[in-house]
Amino acid sequence: MQELWNEDLHWQARRGMELGHAYCTCEGHYHSLWGALRIAGVNNSLKGEEPLLASLVLPFLRDDARVMIGGSADPGVLCAIGRIYAPRMPAMTIIDRCKAPLALIREFVEGKGLECRTLNLDLLDLDEREQWDQIVLHYTPDFVESRLHERLFRNLALSLAPQGTLVCATMTGASVPFDRRQDMESAFLAYALKALQDTPLAAQAQAPQFEQEFRLYAADRTTRRLTLPTTQDICELLQSAGLQILSEHATSRARRLLVGLDVVDTSSIIIAGRN
């Protein structure tokens, strides 16, 4: 059962880039580059977080669960949830506003003989017509403007079945000072391009177009870190949406890109429930 959820990161990086160039209109060429960043070990927080995520989610698993993953750049979150639930096989739905990752996920599940519904939809447009027993967000709030977070969590709360749970992993903590923005962008770009030299995409990473796309990605990534919420902010939004906080855990991320920059990113996993 577990091998069903194994990923081929080499294939995903190359195919994700092709599908991203064909379908992705997100800022920073996000879905074109995500697989390359994962294969280089630059953006792969899910791998380190999965044991903690599994331990936090375990008490809330149920047989025949309807699980919705809200926003997913590739099959990574799907596979993590699949491993956590195994040997159960929940009914999975993945929603994303971009067609590129959904196309990649469909090819992945078809190749594995798995069932997973994909919906090209903005979570801000959700209503209560369909209900899920569990909704999983893995850094999805980072890509939604903070002024829209209240609407996002209200819609998600309405989409939870009674006794359902919302699992929200997101970036929290101190924001990057605006006057260090260019420094952070340059440091991330240099770090990512260097890491890619030890991957099968090394030759591709030297192409001018590839580096230009990475520059735009680095700029967009830094923008998302200018106004990070706190764990308390997220908890208050969930409570305002009518949910009860069941569990919360914050982990400081050790990687530092700038010497002397007094900023520590924090990864928070919060589980909230509907009575």
PyMOL commands that set and color helices and strands:
alter all, ss='L'
color gray80, all
select helices_A, chain A and resi 2-5+9-23+27-39+45-60+76-85+99-112+123-125+140-143+146-158+178-196+202-205+208-224+231-240
alter helices_A, ss='H'
color red, helices_A
select strands_A, chain A and resi 66-70+91-96+117-120+132-138+160-173+244-252+265-273
alter strands_A, ss='S'
color yellow, strands_A
deselect
rebuild
show_as cartoon
